[in-house]
Amino acid sequence: MGSPADCQPEIPGLYVSVPFCRGKCRYCAIPTRATALPPAERYRDALKREAAAARRPSSGFGSIYFGGGTPLTLSAAVLGRILEDIRGIFPLVEGAEVTLEANPGVLGRGDLELLAAAGFNRLSLGVQSLDDEELSFLGRIHTSGDALQAASWARSAGFRQVGVDLIYGFPGHTIHRWRRTLDRVLSFDPDHLSIYAFTLEPGTYFQTAVREGRARLTGEAVILAMDKAARERLAKAGYEYYEISNAARSGAVCLHNLRIWRGGDVLGLGAAAHSLVSGRRWRNIADAGAYMKAVEETGSGAVGTHLVDREGEILERLLGGLRLDEGIPFSILPNGDERFEESIHSLVTDGFLETAGGNIRLGPRGRPVADSVILEVAAALAP
Ligand code: SF4
């Protein structure tokens, strides 16, 4: 479990969205409801109804990922019961990866023991920083001590893999502090790291603060230096980047996310979940209350269902696959489109893309500016 070869594209994954959080982080634009008391049992019931109405994959699901939001706002006991409901409805591949995203501020030792006993085997901790001033500035509800404690409890509770999420390059962030967080994180030897550069999202506290001159964005040169510092530090510690923002110890890649980046099928349950099943894509209603009402009345919270055509499929594979170290197979690219081929050729000549075996992937000049390169490739594809 956990190496790229273990991610078989024909086996689908299951995503469970829990759109509730205790508070609102200052950088986050995810449509979650901030509450200490979500309607946990009603939400569980809606998930169960939606699952019961969905088609069962004959192979079983190869991975389950509980994300959000902060799933633990529902409580560890309710999450355990939701996992039990899912297992009663869908077949699972033996040894399936079952991930829980967890906020260290909503997590006790007993919770982790209960979750591990219920069948969760991979924990993705939203650590973000190990500097208490930064955590408070970002609007996080936990301290660095909470995060370190949660990681240690997760290990002793028996989770097979413990991963952490980090964020860098937010207003006022310095390379010195970033290096210190990296060193502290690596001291507890996580299996997996997701490391994202700060982006200024619409509707967030930071967007207003920047507009009003109360915060200043970190410059691009510093962001690039932070990315370089992380890559060097992680390489020295024996991690490999398998995606532009994700690195893992050997055998510890996140199979669920790899499936998505490779264009595999994923059924999404819960408010705001997205699904891709047998060439059909849809999303669920984002508002939790409206989602529960729709499922209670019709058995489904889906909106915007459409078939993905060939062009859409290529575009999705490009957007996901070019983020991967392995890249995407040439065979999925359009054949005989002169404009597209010219554009790819010039990106390869300039070192932004490179060929490796039968695949095309980001080149050395392309990795630091991945989003721009991917957008350029996508634009060349547009009719
Ligand atoms: S805990 Fe996660 S989902 Fe919730 S507000 Fe913070 S960043 Fe957003």
Residues whose N, C-alpha, C, O or C-beta is under 5 A from the ligand:
A	BS01	SF4	C21 G23 K24 C25 C28 I30 T32 G68 G69 T70
